[in-house]
Amino acid sequence: MKMTRWVSTAMALALASLLPSANPTLAATTLQMGHPTASNSHYGVASATLAEELARRSNGKFKLVITPNGAEREMVESAQIGTLDLLVTSTGPVGNFVPEVAIVDIPFLFKDYTHARAVLDGPVGQDMLKLFPDKGLVALAWGENGFRHITNSKHAINTPADAKGLKVRTMENQVHMTAFRQLGVLPTPMAFTEVFTALQQGTVDGQENPIPVITASKFAQVQKYLTLTGHVYSPALILMSKSTFDGLTPEEQQMFRDSAMVAAKAMREKVAAVEATGVAELRAAGMEVITDVDRSKFQEALQPAYAEYAKKFGKENIERIRDYAP
Ligand code: EAX
């Protein structure tokens, strides 16, 4: 009896030593990661790159399970309560959690990609990342969604007046909604996961998104007209649940930050690659693309909204970003 117990204990110990969980250095930690679009999109590239970098740097300790096509606001909420470990999201819903960040969603704030990336990688952008831990989140790095353009199923939009009266899906973002109201558009906020069906069923006439989202989401199937308004730059963020982050060693935390930087770079490169080929692809898929857009007309039409933005964020804070030179 005594002997048997000893033998079974010894066997259990021997067996346990063979199992990875018995050795903390070998124990794999599986983390859940979400992103809003298809796996072959820039969000998918960011997520896959993060997974690869973490696996390599941790010798396989950290393993990410990546789930595409998640609703951004819900993913942020899940990360706050710790049921999701990591996510990539546009800033679309982020201002509802960290209000100061919504300043980056102001239309015509950034001149071009170089300007936007410099601001986000510079002191203004980096200071914003420090606001997240108070909200149960750690912002690991700025990623990129891209400059947004309007699509619709009704008619070509050449001037701001052409957009009047259209029902356009917007993100759940007050800054964007203010701008679209100003254009005379009926802004209809909804989660991105609902957009394809809403366009298909005609619940809304149009939507606006960067080229890499329009291609990855196959919107050419349900939208005829694309106007290259480039009305607003849409940043993305690689976020982590603070409770998951706090459970890591300082070395591991640094590993997550470094890996996220590599993922963000890959995301920007994917955006640039799709920007180079996406419009031709959308034309080939049957879209009529309006490239000859007088953006200054759209900017003018949005002027009154700027008073509201100045009140909300401070004129000098807006100018600091608009005039930023590294
Ligand atoms: O982040 O909601 C949106 O339109 C976003 O641009 C999209 O989900 C990618």
Boltz pocket constraint, residues with backbone or C-beta under 6 A from the ligand:
constraints:
  - pocket:
      binder: B
      contacts: [[A, 36], [A, 37], [A, 72], [A, 89], [A, 90], [A, 92], [A, 145], [A, 171], [A, 190], [A, 191], [A, 192], [A, 208], [A, 209], [A, 210], [A, 213], [A, 234]]
      max_distance: 6.0
